[in-house]
Amino acid sequence: MPATNFSEYARAISACVNSLVTTGQAELVNLTIDQRSDVRGFIIGLLRFTNGAELHLREFVDLTQAEPRLMYAYHYQDANHNLIFRYDNAAHRPPLAQTEHKHISDQVIAFHAPTLTQVLDEIQE
């Protein structure tokens, strides 16, 4: 999502989320946009899908960086709150070979940082 300022970035995230809500594929439980400066901010949200599954998302972005998402997590769980997958760049102990990774069940694998659109596409597959 190329953006030159945080407001533009946040609008793109909102549009992505709202497209699912508009088509009836998901309910927006919450979406909080906390702008910290013209180029930095925090986004947190929860989408609930028609099958009861949920996507919890968090992004802390700084658009002056080559990879603007300094922190991200996309946690997708079924209606019984069982993990389906989670992408994040949180530090692990012991350290992982790559910061960006994906949790699947009891596995953690190195994985590139997906965009929110890519995560939503994976959910819809």
Residue pairs with C-beta under 8 A, 6 or more apart in sequence:
1 9
1 12
1 13
1 115
1 116
1 117
3 9
3 12
3 63
3 68
4 63
5 38
5 39
5 63
6 35
6 36
6 37
6 38
6 39
6 40
6 41
6 61
6 63
7 35
7 38
9 41
9 61
9 63
9 68
10 33
10 35
10 41
10 43
13 31
13 33
13 43
13 45
13 59
13 116
14 31
14 33
16 116
16 117
16 120
17 26
17 28
17 31
17 45
17 47
17 116
18 28
20 26
20 47
20 120
21 27
21 28
21 47
24 50
25 49
25 50
25 124
26 47
26 48
26 49
26 50
26 55
27 47
27 48
27 49
28 45
28 46
28 47
29 45
29 46
29 47
29 48
29 54
30 44
30 45
30 46
31 43
31 44
31 45
31 46
32 42
32 43
32 44
32 45
33 41
33 42
33 43
34 41
34 42
34 43
34 44
35 41
36 42
39 62
39 63
39 64
40 60
40 61
40 62
40 63
41 60
41 61
42 58
42 59
42 60
42 61
43 57
43 58
43 59
43 60
43 61
44 57
44 58
44 59
45 56
45 57
45 58
46 54
46 55
46 56
46 57
47 54
47 55
47 57
48 54
49 55
49 123
51 78
51 79
52 78
52 79
53 76
53 77
53 78
53 79
53 84
53 123
54 76
54 77
54 79
54 81
55 74
55 75
55 76
55 119
55 120
55 123
56 73
56 74
56 75
56 76
56 77
57 72
57 73
57 74
57 75
57 116
57 119
58 71
58 72
58 73
59 69
59 71
59 72
59 116
60 69
60 70
60 71
60 72
61 68
61 69
61 70
62 68
62 70
67 113
69 89
69 113
71 89
71 90
72 87
72 88
72 89
72 113
73 86
73 87
73 88
73 89
73 90
74 86
74 87
74 88
74 114
74 116
74 119
75 83
75 86
75 88
76 83
76 84
76 85
76 86
76 119
76 123
77 83
77 84
78 84
83 103
83 104
83 105
84 104
85 102
85 103
85 104
85 122
86 102
86 103
87 100
87 101
87 102
87 103
87 111
87 113
87 114
87 119
88 101
88 103
89 99
89 100
89 101
89 113
91 99
92 101
92 108
96 108
96 110
97 110
98 110
98 111
100 110
100 111
100 112
100 113
101 108
101 109
101 110
101 111
102 108
102 109
102 111
114 122
